Amino acid sequence: MTTRQEALAELTAEGCPLELVEVFMFGRRCRAFRNAPPTLRDLYAAARSDKTFFVYQDERYTFEEIWLRSCRLAHALLANFGVGKGDRVAISLRNYPEWVIAFNAATSIGAIAVAMNALWQPGEMDYALKDCDAKVLVADQERLDRLALCDDPPVDLQVIAVRATGPLPSAWVDFDTVIGGAGIDVMPDVDIEPNDDAIMLYTSGSTGHPKGAVSCHRGVISALLSWELDGQVAVRTGAVAAPVAGGPQPATLLGIPLFHATGLHAVLLASYRAQRRVVSMHRWDAETAAALIERERITSFTGPSAVTGDLVRVAARTGHDLSSLVTVGGGGAARAPEQVRAIDKAFGNARPGTGWGMTETNAIGTGIGGADYMEHPESSGRASAILDLKIVDEAGETLPAMRRGELLVRGTSVIRGYWRRPDADLAAFDGEWLRTGDVAYLDDEGFLFIVDRIKDLVIRGGENIGCGTVEAALLEHPDVLEASAYGVPDDRLGEELAATVHLGAPVAEEALRAFLEPRLARFEIPRYFHLQTDPLPRIASGKILKRQLRDEAVVRLAAATPTIVP
């Protein structure tokens, strides 16, 4: 049996398609793929074909059709909107075809595509638009309605409206009008280098506003080829079966928003070289997803544990034929071992897989699947060949195998930094190493196990929630004296958000929720509240004892409701 190290050595050797070489990025020495497309524009151009690429409800677009629409929008952005290299084009949409077209057009002309969280409320949307200094916003009706509610929207922002259902202000332009004229079906010739900025994804910090994580073309593309390499290694080592040559076109279900690195990278962008059909949904619904898997003969699906659990239950209840699934990937909060085994049983031909990654690493880090995952269901897998991992103690000293400490990562797919936040860069980077904020250990075989978090974050069904942001919103209420937000275990979502609140006067829970609605995205509003008139417990330094509050909440919830196992 070929070992993983032997397979990596064979597949990345000189002269091989996935050959690895050393490059310099932002002053860091990294391993990169010699034969990778230099830029995202090259990635899209190489994938042009008449195969179906993107499916949304009854709309179907080939790779060629998406390319041609992207070319027309790219010319319009340059000529009509004055977008130049390095300018920011913000995208705030559902997973519509226009999302793909706008992203492709922006990244093909050297602009930075800013993938905005479509769940943000007006205040959050307003902050991000000003923070990134967006020149153009491409938004659908729901996001346009929120933009109209912003107290002081950016004055010079140009707006392209997608699938608008009402009259538009005179300054806004309809998307179909922008690309519907006598378009030019050749991508504009703009000089782009592999290390040029390409994308910005906002990531929830443990305190304050989200930060814009900026990645270059090489960083994004390296993540895509890393997944290809991992797939070939898994075949060489016997962890998964080799794909059948000459079979039907592979297809994947897009069950994650494209503003997430997993949805954007692992699902959408990874589909170009694979010539894979991407099937999108208006919103997540497990029964609709099962029907689409059956109808479209979906071969792969990636989703957080909560979404996958929904699909497992629907498969068991409805009898939909999900035998076309070959892989079921995951991310975000770790799956319970019981769900790993349930996936293996429920989908017949599909093998479960998962991994650890961050927005700051372009969604890659470690990966595991097939037989390895069944044998190590609590692990997030082994490191990508283009990344290095290490575990350090509080003094920054590297720890040996099986010792717990903070996980650090470095390599080609790591962001160059945060948008205009040198303070955040200083806090996040230790030289060339990125501090992840995760407590973990590596075993003797290099398998990574995430066991806790240093950062004050809750991961709810794949969504990162900064506890400081929630606490700050609660403290805006005149009767809230203290607030502490934290995560509690949840069988479906991995974690749920809870908060203990010290009140100076009586406030109903419903009134507190209503107060938070215009201030936080829906997923950021705590599901569980514990309201009290006593001050919150603190240590001598004045810091709130959050762990004690979380432990108390777990006991209360266990006493209130029985555990439901999916």
CORSUL-V888752 format. One record per residue. N is the residue number from 1. RES is the residue in one letter. D_CENTER is the distance of its C-alpha to the mean C-alpha in Angstrom with 1 decimal. Layout:
N RES D_CENTER
N RES D_CENTER
This chain:
1 M 34.6
2 T 32.5
3 T 30.6
4 R 27.0
5 Q 28.5
6 E 31.1
7 A 28.6
8 L 26.4
9 A 29.7
10 E 30.9
11 L 27.8
12 T 27.2
13 A 30.9
14 E 32.7
15 G 33.0
16 C 30.3
17 P 27.5
18 L 24.9
19 E 27.2
20 L 25.8
21 V 27.5
22 E 27.3
23 V 26.2
24 F 26.0
25 M 23.0
26 F 23.4
27 G 26.3
28 R 24.6
29 R 25.8
30 C 23.1
31 R 23.2
32 A 22.1
33 F 22.9
34 R 26.2
35 N 25.9
36 A 22.4
37 P 22.3
38 P 22.9
39 T 20.5
40 L 18.0
41 R 21.2
42 D 22.9
43 L 20.1
44 Y 20.5
45 A 24.3
46 A 24.7
47 A 23.1
48 R 25.5
49 S 27.2
50 D 28.6
51 K 26.3
52 T 24.2
53 F 20.7
54 F 19.2
55 V 20.5
56 Y 20.3
57 Q 23.0
58 D 26.2
59 E 24.9
60 R 24.5
61 Y 23.9
62 T 24.7
63 F 23.1
64 E 26.2
65 E 25.9
66 I 22.4
67 W 23.7
68 L 26.8
69 R 25.2
70 S 22.9
71 C 26.1
72 R 27.8
73 L 25.1
74 A 24.9
75 H 28.7
76 A 28.6
77 L 26.2
78 L 28.5
79 A 31.8
80 N 31.4
81 F 28.7
82 G 29.6
83 V 26.1
84 G 26.7
85 K 24.9
86 G 22.5
87 D 22.5
88 R 19.4
89 V 18.6
90 A 16.4
91 I 14.8
92 S 14.7
93 L 15.0
94 R 14.4
95 N 13.4
96 Y 16.8
97 P 18.2
98 E 18.8
99 W 15.1
100 V 15.4
101 I 18.8
102 A 18.1
103 F 15.2
104 N 17.6
105 A 20.6
106 A 19.3
107 T 18.0
108 S 21.3
109 I 23.6
110 G 22.2
111 A 20.5
112 I 17.2
113 A 14.7
114 V 13.2
115 A 10.2
116 M 11.4
117 N 10.2
118 A 12.6
119 L 13.5
120 W 15.1
121 Q 18.9
122 P 21.4
123 G 21.7
124 E 18.0
125 M 17.9
126 D 21.1
127 Y 20.1
128 A 17.1
129 L 19.4
130 K 22.1
131 D 20.0
132 C 18.8
133 D 22.1
134 A 20.9
135 K 23.7
136 V 22.5
137 L 20.3
138 V 19.5
139 A 19.2
140 D 20.3
141 Q 23.0
142 E 21.1
143 R 19.5
144 L 22.9
145 D 24.6
146 R 22.5
147 L 23.3
148 A 26.9
149 L 26.8
150 C 25.7
151 D 28.8
152 D 28.8
153 P 26.4
154 P 26.4
155 V 29.8
156 D 29.2
157 L 26.0
158 Q 26.4
159 V 24.9
160 I 24.3
161 A 24.3
162 V 22.6
163 R 24.4
164 A 26.4
165 T 28.8
166 G 31.1
167 P 33.0
168 L 31.3
169 P 32.6
170 S 34.6
171 A 32.3
172 W 29.3
173 V 29.2
174 D 28.2
175 F 25.6
176 D 28.1
177 T 30.8
178 V 29.0
179 I 28.4
180 G 31.4
181 G 34.2
182 A 35.8
183 G 32.7
184 I 32.7
185 D 31.1
186 V 30.6
187 M 27.7
188 P 29.1
189 D 30.2
190 V 28.2
191 D 28.3
192 I 24.9
193 E 24.6
194 P 21.9
195 N 21.4
196 D 21.1
197 D 18.2
198 A 15.9
199 I 12.7
200 M 11.8
201 L 8.5
202 Y 9.7
203 T 9.1
204 S 11.3
205 G 14.3
206 S 16.9
207 T 19.3
208 G 19.8
209 H 17.6
210 P 14.0
211 K 14.1
212 G 13.1
213 A 11.7
214 V 13.7
215 S 13.5
216 C 16.4
217 H 17.0
218 R 18.0
219 G 15.0
220 V 12.6
221 I 15.4
222 S 16.1
223 A 12.8
224 L 13.8
225 L 17.3
226 S 16.5
227 W 15.2
228 E 18.4
229 L 20.4
230 D 19.1
231 G 20.0
232 Q 23.5
233 V 24.1
234 A 23.5
235 V 26.1
236 R 28.5
237 T 28.4
238 G 28.8
239 A 25.7
240 V 25.0
241 A 27.4
242 A 27.6
243 P 26.5
244 V 29.6
245 A 30.6
246 G 31.5
247 G 29.8
248 P 28.1
249 Q 25.1
250 P 21.9
251 A 19.6
252 T 16.2
253 L 15.1
254 L 12.1
255 G 11.5
256 I 7.9
257 P 7.7
258 L 7.5
259 F 6.5
260 H 2.7
261 A 2.9
262 T 3.9
263 G 5.8
264 L 6.9
265 H 7.9
266 A 8.8
267 V 10.1
268 L 11.4
269 L 12.4
270 A 13.4
271 S 15.8
272 Y 18.0
273 R 20.0
274 A 20.1
275 Q 21.5
276 R 19.4
277 R 19.6
278 V 16.5
279 V 17.5
280 S 15.8
281 M 16.8
282 H 17.9
283 R 16.3
284 W 15.5
285 D 18.9
286 A 19.7
287 E 23.1
288 T 22.1
289 A 19.4
290 A 22.3
291 A 24.6
292 L 22.3
293 I 21.8
294 E 25.6
295 R 26.4
296 E 24.2
297 R 24.6
298 I 20.9
299 T 20.7
300 S 17.1
301 F 14.5
302 T 11.1
303 G 10.1
304 P 10.2
305 S 13.8
306 A 14.9
307 V 14.2
308 T 15.7
309 G 18.6
310 D 19.3
311 L 19.7
312 V 21.9
313 R 24.1
314 V 24.5
315 A 25.4
316 A 28.0
317 R 29.4
318 T 29.6
319 G 30.4
320 H 28.1
321 D 28.3
322 L 25.0
323 S 26.8
324 S 25.1
325 L 21.8
326 V 21.9
327 T 18.5
328 V 16.3
329 G 13.2
330 G 11.1
331 G 8.9
332 G 8.5
333 A 12.2
334 A 14.7
335 R 16.7
336 A 20.3
337 P 22.7
338 E 24.3
339 Q 21.3
340 V 21.0
341 R 24.6
342 A 24.3
343 I 21.8
344 D 24.2
345 K 27.0
346 A 25.7
347 F 24.5
348 G 27.4
349 N 26.4
350 A 22.7
351 R 21.7
352 P 18.8
353 G 16.4
354 T 13.6
355 G 12.4
356 W 11.3
357 G 9.0
358 M 7.5
359 T 6.1
360 E 9.9
361 T 10.4
362 N 8.2
363 A 6.6
364 I 10.3
365 G 12.9
366 T 14.8
367 G 15.2
368 I 17.8
369 G 19.2
370 G 22.5
371 A 25.5
372 D 23.9
373 Y 21.5
374 M 24.5
375 E 26.4
376 H 23.8
377 P 21.8
378 E 20.9
379 S 19.6
380 S 16.2
381 G 18.2
382 R 19.6
383 A 18.4
384 S 17.4
385 A 20.6
386 I 19.4
387 L 18.4
388 D 20.7
389 L 20.3
390 K 22.9
391 I 23.7
392 V 25.8
393 D 28.0
394 E 28.5
395 A 30.8
396 G 28.3
397 E 30.3
398 T 28.7
399 L 29.1
400 P 30.4
401 A 28.9
402 M 28.6
403 R 28.6
404 R 25.9
405 G 24.6
406 E 21.6
407 L 19.2
408 L 19.2
409 V 17.6
410 R 18.8
411 G 18.6
412 T 17.9
413 S 14.1
414 V 14.2
415 I 13.9
416 R 17.4
417 G 17.0
418 Y 16.2
419 W 17.6
420 R 21.2
421 R 20.7
422 P 23.1
423 D 23.4
424 A 19.7
425 D 20.1
426 L 23.2
427 A 21.7
428 A 18.7
429 F 20.6
430 D 23.7
431 G 25.0
432 E 22.8
433 W 20.9
434 L 17.7
435 R 18.2
436 T 15.3
437 G 17.0
438 D 16.8
439 V 20.3
440 A 20.7
441 Y 23.3
442 L 23.9
443 D 26.6
444 D 29.4
445 E 27.6
446 G 24.4
447 F 22.3
448 L 19.8
449 F 20.1
450 I 18.0
451 V 20.5
452 D 19.8
453 R 18.1
454 I 19.9
455 K 17.6
456 D 18.4
457 L 15.1
458 V 14.7
459 I 11.8
460 R 12.7
461 G 11.4
462 G 7.9
463 E 8.3
464 N 9.4
465 I 12.9
466 G 15.2
467 C 18.6
468 G 20.5
469 T 19.2
470 V 20.4
471 E 23.6
472 A 24.4
473 A 24.2
474 L 26.5
475 L 28.9
476 E 29.5
477 H 31.4
478 P 35.1
479 D 35.9
480 V 33.0
481 L 34.4
482 E 31.7
483 A 28.2
484 S 26.0
485 A 22.6
486 Y 21.2
487 G 19.6
488 V 21.8
489 P 21.3
490 D 20.5
491 D 21.2
492 R 18.7
493 L 15.7
494 G 16.2
495 E 16.9
496 E 18.4
497 L 19.1
498 A 22.8
499 A 25.1
500 T 28.6
501 V 30.5
502 H 33.9
503 L 35.8
504 G 38.9
505 A 39.9
506 P 39.1
507 V 35.9
508 A 34.9
509 E 31.4
510 E 31.1
511 A 32.1
512 L 29.5
513 R 26.7
514 A 28.2
515 F 28.4
516 L 24.6
517 E 23.6
518 P 24.0
519 R 22.5
520 L 19.2
521 A 16.6
522 R 17.7
523 F 15.2
524 E 16.4
525 I 20.0
526 P 21.3
527 R 22.5
528 Y 25.3
529 F 27.7
530 H 30.6
531 L 33.1
532 Q 35.9
533 T 38.8
534 D 38.9
535 P 37.1
536 L 34.0
537 P 35.0
538 R 34.6
539 I 35.5
540 A 38.2
541 S 36.0
542 G 35.0
543 K 31.4
544 I 30.5
545 L 30.5
546 K 27.1
547 R 27.3
548 Q 30.6
549 L 29.3
550 R 26.4
551 D 29.0
552 E 31.4
553 A 28.8
554 V 28.1
555 V 31.8
556 R 32.3
557 L 29.6
558 A 31.0
559 A 34.5
560 A 33.5
561 T 31.7
562 P 31.9
563 T 29.0
564 I 27.6
565 V 26.4
566 P 24.2
